[in-house]
Amino acid sequence: MRLVVNNVPVELAEAAADLTLLQYLRSQQNLMGTKEGCASGDCGACTVLVGRQSANTMAYSAVNACICPLGSLQDCHIVTVEGLAAAPQEMHPVQTAMVECHGSQCGFCTPGFVVSLAGLQLAGGADLAEADIAVQRAAVIDAISGNLCRCTGYRPIIDAGLSVLKKPAQVASFVQNWVPHAPLAGMNGEPAKTCSRNLSDGASDYWQPHTEAALQHLLVEYPQARLVAGGTDLMLEVTQQYKSLPQLIDLNRIESLCAVQINNDEIVLGAAANYSAMEKALVDHSPEFVALLARLGSRQIRNRGTLGGNICNASPIADAPPYLLVMDAELEIVDSAGNARRELLTNFYRDYKKTTLVEGEYLPRIRIARAQLSQPLKLFKITKRYEDDISAVMGAFCWSGQTSNKFKIAFGGMAAIPKRASITEQFLSNTSWYVAGDVDEEILAQACDLLRSEFSPLSDVRASAAYRMAMACNLLKKACYEFAAEASGKSIEERLFNHA
């Protein structure tokens, strides 16, 4: 496997397939500035920049090194806090700003903040330098949404980010015309760029196919292998449960799985497209979903996490499935022989952590009809913390309007699977809950009674069953009142804590 670390080319002969980037940087490169805090992608102390070749330049994004599999970084450029400055005895502008604004106290989390803000300056510094203060502040908050600090608080850190953005963008020393090595030769004599085995230590293998045909071949050869795209959930088995993942097949180099296609009839979302890419592609087509994505993990998570992983992980508290359920999203499922089938997401989940996928099958694409996107939609996520937190309750509500009055409701965190509220949907679709601009509160009360009969949420560390049930009913009421207000031409109050 070949990559570049702080402008130094590196070749690896042997390594375990489930080796994380953080473990590699600290144990083999002795780069101790990248810290291990939570080992779950939650605190941001391990933030690094990952550069990939893109249109004759390198495109850099901030990621959590603690849950990033090293094998996914073939031909990438890794930049740690030690590699930001132009020279060893100098400081990067963000580092200088952190000192001047008193943004560091114990210092443990500081490298992660510095890297995140350096990534922001690198990606959009020139444009943001001319933006107004509200736009700059929103950009800074978004950049550090995955970095947690409990020493100085965020005010001086935000001040440091703002002070850098107000200055002309300074291109960091690692941005250069670096051309990655050619991909390794493929397996079993296949042509280059078809498949590569990035890591192997004799007991484990990390494969990175470049086509779906190569992926299907690997699924035949290694039926027990785990599929990984972003790894933001799968790698927790390594860092939190101390499991070994001996065979990994990486999907993030297969173009057909990473593409987002928009045509007249439907939107086709590649299962391995990361959330940051989806934010850009869908901003004019599904603004409610894009707003939700701002609360799905952090920027570091969205730079790697994928919709396919969110679906196939089959977590009852996953954020995207409730939205996809009310959109009547259709999954395209393919087996190792190349045979494809279509299935509504509504039918995909069987039980807790169980889906209809069988051995040898994978999810390449998710399809949403364009007609679904034109209907009024409300998405609400209830968490203890606004950013970078897991849902206690996730609610999705879609209403076709006054003509057909079709209502669709889905929840996460309320059952063993993300689930549609079919009985409550049918009731609201067949009653006049909205008349002459007013909401019938008695009908909403009846709808909430039905909702209570459909769900039996559990109590856990995030919320009690009673709280979840109360929130689900309140979110249903909130959605109805907002639908009614908008249908009557009234405006609704802006969401609290909206940074956009």
N, C-alpha and C positions, 0 to 999 in steps of 0.2 A: 504494500500500500504506500502511496506517495502523497504527501501534502507539504505545506509550507507553514512554519510556525515563526511568527515575528520576522518575516523576510528570510528565514533560513530553511532551505529545502530539506525534507526529512524523508527517509525511506524506512519502512518497518518490515522486518522479515517474518517475525512471529508475534502474535498477540491473541488473547482470548477474544472471541466474538462479542462478548458482552462487556468488554472494557469500555468505560466511559471516558469522555474527553477530559473530564476533571482529573480522574485517576492518572491518565497518561501525562497531563501537564505537570502535575505535582510530583509523581513518582519517577517519571522517566525524563522529563525536561527540567525538573527542579525549578519550576516557575511557581513560587509560593504566593505570589500576589493574588492568584485566583483561589478564593477561599471555599471551604465546604462548611455550609451552615446547616441547612435543612436536609440536603440530599434528596429533595423532591421537587425542585423547580419553583419553590415558593418564596424564598428570601432574596434571591438575586445576588448573593455574595460571590457566586461563581460565574458571573456574566462575562462573556468574551464576545468578540466580533468574529463572524465567519464570512469570508468572502468567496463568492463564486463568479466564474467568468460569465459576463453578460454583455452582449453587443459591444465587443472590443474594449470592455472595461471590467473592473471588478465591482460587483454589487455586494455591500456588506450589511449584515443584520446582526442584532444582538440576540444571543441564545444563552440558555442555562447549560453550562458545561457539565453539571452534575448528572443530568439525565439525557445527555446527548451521546449516542453510541459513536465511538471513534470511527467505526467502520463506515459510517455514512459520509465521512468527510474526504473521500478520495478526491484529489486534485483541488482541494480547498485551501484557502489561506486563513490561518487562525491568528488572531491578534489578541494578546493578553494585555493587562495593564502595563506590564514591563515594556511592551513594544509600541506604545502609543507615541512617545516623544520622538522628536527628530534626531536626538543624540542622547547618549547615556546620561550626561550631566545636565540635560535640560528637562523641562516639564512641558507636558501638553497644555494647551490653553485651558482645558477643563480642569486639569489639576491645579493650575495657577488660580483659577476662579474659586475652586473649593477652599484653597488656603485663604484667599482674600476675603471671602464671604463667611469664613469660619464654619464651613460645612462638614467638618470632620471632628469627631471627639475620640472615641475608642479606636476608630480606624478600621475595624474588622469589615464593615460593610462598604467602606469608602471606595475600594477598587471597583466594585460592581457598579456603584453609582457613576464613577468616572467613565467607565467603559460604555455604559448606557447613554450618557450624555454626549460622549465622543461620537457614538454611532448616530445620534440625532444630528449633531453638527455636520457630520460627514454626509448624511443622506439628504438633509434639507436646509443646511445652514445658509446657503446663498438666498433662497426664497424666503426663509424665515427672518433673515436680517431686515427685510423690508416690510414684514408683516406688522400688524398692530399688536399691542401688548396682550390682548385677550387671546389671540391666535398663538402667540409665542408661549404664553403660560399653559395653554391647553396642550401644546406639543411637548413641553417639558414634562408635564404631569403624565402624559401618555408614555413618554420614554422611560420614566422611572416608576411606572405603575407596578413593576415586578421587583422593585428593590425596597426592602423594608429597613427602616432605621428607627431605633428607639432611644438614641442618645441625644442628638442635637435637635431632633424633629425635622420636619421637611422645609420650613421656611428658608433657612440659610442655603439648603441644597437647591431649592427652586431658584433662589436669588443667583446662585452660581450658574445654573443653567441659563437663566435669562441674560446674565451679563455676557456670556459667551455668544449667545444668539444675536445680541445687539451689535456685535462687532462683525466685520467682514469675515466670511467663512475662511478658515485656514485648513487647507488640505493636509492631512496627516502624512507622515513620511512613508507609510506602508502602501499608499495608493500609487501604483505604478503600472506600467504595461507588462505585468507578469502574465506569462502564458503557461497554463498548466501542461504537465506532461501528457502525452497521448495515453488513452485508457489502456489498461492491460489487455492482453489477448484473452479471448473468450474461453469458456470451458469446453472441453472435448473438441478442440479445434475450431470452434465457432469463430466467425470474424470478430475483429476488435469492435468495441462499442456495443456488442450484443450482451455480454455478461462478464463480470469479473468477480473473482474471489478476493475480497479486499483484505480480510484477516483470517488467519488460521493458526492454531497452535498444536495441531495434531488431534486434539480432542473436541475442537469446535471450529465452526466455519461461519464467515459472514459473507453472504453473496449479495451482489448488486447488479441485477439484470437491467438492461437498457431497453428492452422491448417486452411486450406482453407474451410473445412467443417464448422468449427465454424464461420468463417467469413461470409459464405453464410447464416448461421442461423441468425446471427446478422443483415444482410441486409434485411432479411424478417421481423424481429422483429422491426428494427429501420430503415425504408427506407429513412428517412430524415437525417440520421447521415452522418457526413463528414468523409472521409477517410484521414488518416494522416500517413506518413512514417517518413520523416525527419522533416517536418514542417517548412522548411526554407522559404517557400512562404506562406503557409496557415496561419501560426502564425502571419504574418504581418497584417492580418485582426483584430487580437486582439490588437497588439501593436501600429499599425498606424491608423487603422480605428475605434478602440475601440468597435468592435463588440463582441458579446457573441457567443461562440460555445458550445451549450448545450450538444451535443452528438458527441463524437469522437470515431472512431474505428481505432486503431493503427495496422499497418501492419508489423512492423519491428521485430516481433517474429515468423513470419510464414516462416519457412526455405525454402519452395518451392518458395517463392516470393523474397528471399534474395540471392538465389544461382546464380552463373554464370557458365554455362555449355558449354564446348567446345568439339564438336565431329567432325567427318570427314566431315559432310555435312553442319553443321550450328553452329552458336554461339547463345546460348539462354541466354538472360540477364533478370534476375529477376527484376521486376519493383521496388522492394523495396531494391535492392542492392545499397549501397551508392557509390559515385564516387571514393572514395579512394580505395574501393575494386575492382572497375572496372579498375582503373589504373594498379593495380598489375596483374589482370587477363588478360588484353588485351595488355600488353606492347609488346609482341612478335607477336601479331596478327593484331593490328591496331595502329601502332605507331603515325600516324597523329592524330587520335582521342585522344590518350593518351596525346599528346602534347597540344591539345586543352583543355583537362580537366585541365591542369595546369593553364589555364586562366579562368576557370569557377569558379567564386567566389573565395574563399580562402580555405586554408586547413581546417579551422573550418567548412566552408560550405560543403566542399567535404566529410568531415567525417560524415555528416548527410544527405545531399541532395541526391535525388535519380533520376534515369532516368525516372521512371514512373511518378513522380511528375512533372518533366520538360516537359513531353509529355502532361499529362492530364490537366495541368494548362492552356494549350492552349495559352500561351503568344506569340505574334508575334515576340518577341525578344529573345525567348529561344534559347540557344546555341546548344543543341544537335539535335533538329529536322532537321535542314538543312543537317547535316551529315547523319542522318537516312533516310532522303528522297532520297538522291543520292545513298544510299546503298540498296534501295528498301526494307527497313525493313518492316516486317510483324508483326502486333499486334495480340496477342491472347487475346480475350475478353470473360469473363465468367459471367454468370448471377447468381442470388441467388439460382437457382435450379441446378446449376452445369453444365448447357449447355454452350458449348464453340463455338465460331466462330472465323474465321481468317479475318483480314482486313489489306490491305496495308495502311501504314501511309499516303500515298498520298491521300487516300479517307477519312481519319479520321477527318480532320478539315473541319468544315462547314462555320464558320464565326468567327469574333472576339470573343474569349473565348467560342466558341461553338464547340462541337465535336459530334460524332455519339453515344457516351455513353448515355444510358438511365437509369432510376432509377433501382437500383438493380444490375447494371453491374459494373465490375471492371476490371482493366488491370493487369494481373499477370505476363506476360512475353512478351519480344520483341525478335524477331528472325531475324537473318541476315545470309544469305547464305555465306558459306566460299568462294565460287567462287567470290563474290563481293569484298572481302577483298584483292584479288590479283591484282585488277585494280589500276592504278595510281590515287592518290587522293590528293587534295589540300584543306585545310581548312584555312580560314582567318577570324580573328575577329578584327573589328575596334572599339576601345574604346578611351575615353579620358585618361584613366589611364591603365597601362599595366596589373596590377593585381587587382582582387577584384572589377571589374567594369562590368556594364551591356553594352551589345552591342549597338552600333549605327547601324552597319551593320554586319551581319554574312554571309559569303559566303562559299558554299561547291561545289566543282567541281570534277567530276569523268570522266575519259576518258578511254575507253577500249583499246586504242592503235591504231597503224597504220593499223592493219588488218581489224577490223570492224568499227573503227572511231566513235563509239557510244559515245556521249557526254551527261552528265547529270549535271544539274545546279540547285541549290536551294539556296534561300536567307531567312534570317531572318531580321526583321526590315524594310522590303520594302513593306509590305502589311499588311492587318488585320490578316493574318495567315502566318506561315512559308510556303513558296510556291516554287514549281518547276517552272523554266522558260521554259515551254514546247515548245514554238515557237522558242526561241533562240536555245534550244537543237536540235530541228529538223533541223534547218538551218545548224548548225555546223556539225551535223552528216552526212549531205548530201552534204557537200562542202569540197574542198581540202584546208583547212585552213593551213595545214602543209605539205610542199612539200620540199623534199630533205634537211631536217634539218632547213628550214627557215619558218617563220610565214608570211602569207600573210596579211599585215596590212589593205588592202582594205576590205578583208573579215571580219576581226575583227571589223572594223568600221561599216560595215553593221550589224554585230551581236549586236553591242552596240545600234544601232538604233532600232533593234527589241526589245532589252531589255528595252529600254525606253518606247516602246509601251505596254509592258506587265505589268509594275509596275507603281504605282502612290503613292510613299511614302509620309508620313506626316512629317511636321515639329514639333519638340517638343524640350524639354530642352536639349536633347542629341545631336541633329543634325537637320539641315534644310533639307527639301525635296531635294533641289538642291545638297547639299553635299552628301546625301545618294545615289542619282542617279549617281553622279560622281564617288563615291567610288565603287559602284556596277560594273560600266563599267571598272574601273581601275583594280578591282580584277579579272574580267573575263580575261582581257588582261594579267595580271600577271600570272594567272593560265596557260594560253595558252603558254606563253613564257617559263614557267618552265617545262611544259609537253614536249615542243619541245626540250628544252635543254637536258633533261634527256633521251629522245628518241634518241638523237644524241650522247649519251655517255658523255655529258658535265656535269660538276658539277654546282650547283647553290649556291649562297652565303648563308651563314647561317643566319637564322632569327635574326633580331635585338632583343636585350634584352633577348636572349635565356639563361635562367638560368640553363637548364639541361645539 
